[in-house]
Amino acid sequence: MFGTVPEPEGITNPPIDNLLGKIDSKYALCVVSADRARQINSYRQEMASGGDTNIEHYGALVPATAEDKPLSIAFEELVEGKLDWEIGTK
């Protein structure tokens, strides 16, 4: 039988409705989560290269394994209210 599964995996977990309940638009969701995913990825690279005292980025703010994708972690952080964000400031 074709159709969707009751418990979706991957990009739809957490569901888009939960994500959009925390952020204004799909555009903002894309920008904020991609930026945070880059920070998580940079942190992982810093730690892999020895993790000296010049760490510039924070690791995951939610429980995560090494196999978890940075974007999935960023989505989870957003749903749990762990991220403060503002569009248009840098």
C-alpha positions, 0 to 999 in steps of 0.5 A: 500500500502506498502513502505516508507513514504515521511516524515520519523520519528524517527532514520531517522530524520534527514536523514542519508545523512544529518548526513554523510554530517557533519561527515566522516564515519558511524563509526565516526557518531556512536561514536560521537553521542553516546558520546554526547547522554551519556553527555545529559543523564548525564546532565538530571540525574544531573538536576533531582538529584537537579542540584547543582553547580557540573554540569559536562555536558551540556544540549541540544544545540538545542531546545528539550523537555523532551520527546526527546531522547538523541540520537535524540538530538545529531543527531540534534546538529550534523546536525546544526553544534553545535558539535566540535568533534575529533575521537581518543582523550580523 
